Amino acid sequence: MSIGRDQGRARLQSVNKDISRRDDSSVKIILMSERKKLGLLAVGIFAIGFLCAYLFMHSVRNAVDKRWNTAYNRTTTYVRNAYLSWIKDESPGVGPGNSAISPSDPEHFSFAVLGDTQMFNFPGNTGSFQKAINSIVKLHPTFVMTVGDLIQGCNTSDKCMNYKMWKNIAKPLLPVTYEVVGNHDRIVGNSAAHKAAADKAWRSFFTLPENGPSGFEEMAYSFDVGNSHFVVLDTEKPKEHEIGQEQLDWLEKDLSANTKRNAFVFYHEPAFPMSYKVGQSLDTKPEQRDALWSVLDRHDVTAVFNGHEHIYSREDIGPDIFPTAKNDIRQFIIGNTDATEKQFVNIGNQVTYYHQGYDFVMVDVSGGEITVRLFDVDGTLVDTFTFSK
């Protein structure tokens, strides 16, 4: 009987141990499951916390950056304006005005053409604009022409002060330099008052002929040098990308009265852009563009000089481009003396020649023979082209 009881107890203990082991396994499984849930919950809480902290810090950083940028801009603007107010307006009131420029030989003279310069740096002597001026001085032109976009913008009084810096750089040539208005020289608000202020600033900084149509004094004008007639037009007034009827009427009368052998016309936005300014020049308003070119063609002008497109290109505008043309007129785009350089330029098939880089042009007049020499700003000859009219 004792043996039976012992065997029963042993079996009971074995069963209890087995049940205990099963309970431990279940507990462990439950504990592991709870730990996983707690781990996932902790990861979720951390992720949410991190995201909230990031968003909070990002918001704080933006607020700090905004306040810093505001303070920085105000400080630099104050310093810049103080610096500009200290800089002397080089040669105030000095410019060709209505005074005649008389070469020693009316049949033989030269003039330089500066391209867009709105990205120039000041002070310093190493910028492309500065280099171009130094190179032109050595070439001894009779006078100098520009094609617009002298500065980056004239939408506030302090930015218009950039003309002071431009004149400071161009000082050696200012008395014989004819400036042309570009779109950047008239980037202002849409109000008539803003545009009038930009025009007033232009007239206050430059002394140019006042024989243009009413309201365009010193912005559209003409003059004679030697055996040639020169005309300057404004493609930005009353609106961008157009030369309105008032200028066209004046141009017709001006060219009709011309008795000189050659006639050169200057304006900023080309009538026939050759590259990335297609659709952003006078071609945006074809009827007005065609009306302008019809006047130029009717009077068989010698050549047209433009800026705006930041490359150099030359092309004959004849019947293949302007179907009603009776004459071939050379169009030269000199768009980059110190402007934004385009890395990728699509050139139309009609372009005879183009050049990418910082450059300027010298035009040599010898009777009716015209030679256009392209130089980089360091004074190295890049291209020469001669034609007769």
C-alpha positions, 0 to 999 in steps of 0.5 A, a space after each residue: 500500500 505504501 508503494 502505491 501511495 509513493 507512486 501516486 505522489 510521484 505521478 502527481 508531482 510530475 503532473 504538477 511540474 509539467 503544468 508548472 512548466 506549461 504555465 511558465 511558457 505561457 507567462 513568458 509568451 505573454 511577457 514577450 508579447 507585452 514587451 513587443 507592444 511596449 517596444 512598438 509603443 515606445 518607438 511610436 512615441 519617440 517617432 512622434 516626439 521627434 517629428 514634433 520636435 523637428 517641426 517645432 525646431 524647424 518653425 523656430 529656425 525659420 522664425 529666427 532665420 527670418 528675423 536674422 535675414 530682416 536684420 541683416 538686410 536692413 543693416 546691409 542696406 543702411 551700410 550700402 546706402 551710407 556708402 553710396 551717399 559717400 561715393 561721389 557722382 563721377 562727372 555730374 552733368 558731364 555727357 555728350 548732351 547736344 554737343 557735336 562730336 567731330 572726328 578729325 576725319 569725317 570719313 574715318 572714325 570708330 566707336 565702341 559698343 558696350 553690351 549689358 553690364 547690370 551684374 558689375 561689381 563695385 568697388 574693384 578693378 577686376 570685374 568684366 565691366 572694369 576690364 572692358 573700360 580699360 581695354 576700350 580706353 587703349 583702343 581710342 574710339 571717337 565715342 562710345 555707345 551702350 545698348 541698355 541694362 546698365 544696372 540691375 534695377 531702378 525700382 527703388 531710390 537706393 537701387 537707382 544709386 547704382 548709376 553712381 557706381 556705373 559712372 564711377 567705372 565708366 569715368 574715363 569715357 563718360 564725356 563721349 558715352 551715349 547711354 541707352 535705356 534697357 528693361 533693367 534700367 526701368 524695372 519698377 512698380 506698375 504705377 505710372 508714378 514709379 515709372 516716372 521716377 525711374 525716368 527722372 532718375 535716368 535724366 538726373 544721372 546722364 546728360 544726353 541729347 534732348 531732340 527725341 519725341 515729347 516725353 522721351 528726352 534723353 531716352 530716344 534721340 539722334 545725333 551725327 558724327 562724321 559721315 554717319 547718323 545715329 539714332 537711339 530708341 527706347 524699347 521699354 516705354 510706355 511698355 516693355 517689348 515695344 516701340 510705340 507710335 510716338 517714337 515711330 512717327 519721330 523715327 520716320 521724320 528723323 530718318 527722312 531728314 538724314 543726309 549722312 552716308 551711314 545710319 546706325 540705330 540702337 535700342 535694347 530689345 532686338 526685333 529678331 532675337 536669336 536665342 533664349 530671348 525669343 518671345 521676350 523681345 520686340 517679337 512679342 508684338 509682331 505688328 509693332 515690330 514689323 512697323 519698326 522694321 518697315 521704317 528701318 528698311 524703307 530708309 535702308 539703315 546701315 546696321 542695328 545694335 541691340 543688347 538684352 540677349 546675353 550673347 554676341 550674334 550677327 545676322 542679315 535681316 532680309 526677305 528670308 526673315 522679314 518677307 517684305 524687306 527690300 534691303 538687307 540690314 545687319 543686326 548685331 546683338 552685343 548682350 554681355 559685357 558684364 551680365 549673366 552668362 548663359 551656359 546653354 544657348 540654343 541658336 537659331 539656324 539663321 545666325 551667321 555668327 555668335 560668341 558666348 563670353 564677356 565682350 564688347 565691340 569696336 566699329 570702324 567707319 571708313 567711308 561706306 565700309 564698316 568693320 565690326 571687331 569683337 573683343 573679349 573684355 581683356 582686349 583680345 580680338 575674337 572676330 572681325 566682320 567687314 561689310 559695305 552699304 
